């Protein structure tokens, strides 16, 4: 019987009996007196199991005052093995690193519990945190108060009144929206919502929300397939229902990298007879697509559509003017 099995057995014995003498633990677990005591000490100190020694009855029992009515509180986290706990802590670290401090208040209780579970194992929690790094290269800071208000509205299905700054027009617009979902995309947060001003689905950069206030009205809910059709089928965060297909041709050298990249879940790719990678990507608005294409400079050619090719040519001509001939 391994250590985890012994923990479950200890839990089972304490649940089935009002009092468990040390001799019963030794017999049922098939281990020494010192091992039983170490296991119980670990359960109390690391997993916060409310196990007490009753001196008058000469046995162990649960402290019902601390345990509460929910039996699942007995051994919190015991159902995770070492590998699963490491995975949980890694995911917690990834989540907290999306923007330091953004979700710390909500995550901290879980984080403390996981740290206790890991300490004393082969890899301490500090070692996991030291070996996992998340670098946010182009993230834009989000006001904690606004994020919490937006997240509350998303989960509570409440409407929001937001003041949203439009970087393109340099104007701030007030709108009432029905939040649908939060999206973390390329190191930044976006709110998919039904805009009651435009009577349509829109995506808002959360960092551009300068003020957010809950409205005491139930949010309008859009079906998942509607959200996907409107905001999730074409390229990037600048999505929309009406899509075109960009056809891009990458040089053989560049294809070694691009062939392993996912630009869109519905992309199609193939190599032509000359070793060039031909990538087909659905898109609606071309803002973000053009930025990605420009990253590859002379290693990519826009085959179609003609409108996308012309816009790219204009961008390149404008760039050339900055540096002269």
PyMOL commands that set and color helices and strands:
alter all, ss='L'
color gray80, all
select helices_A, chain A and resi 3-16+22-29+33-45+64-67+71-73+82-97+104-118+125-131+144-156+206-208+224-232+252-258+287-294+297-299+306-323
alter helices_A, ss='H'
color red, helices_A
select strands_A, chain A and resi 51-54+59-62+158-166+171-185+188-195+200-205+209-218+244-250+268-271+277-283+300-304
alter strands_A, ss='S'
color yellow, strands_A
deselect
rebuild
show_as cartoon
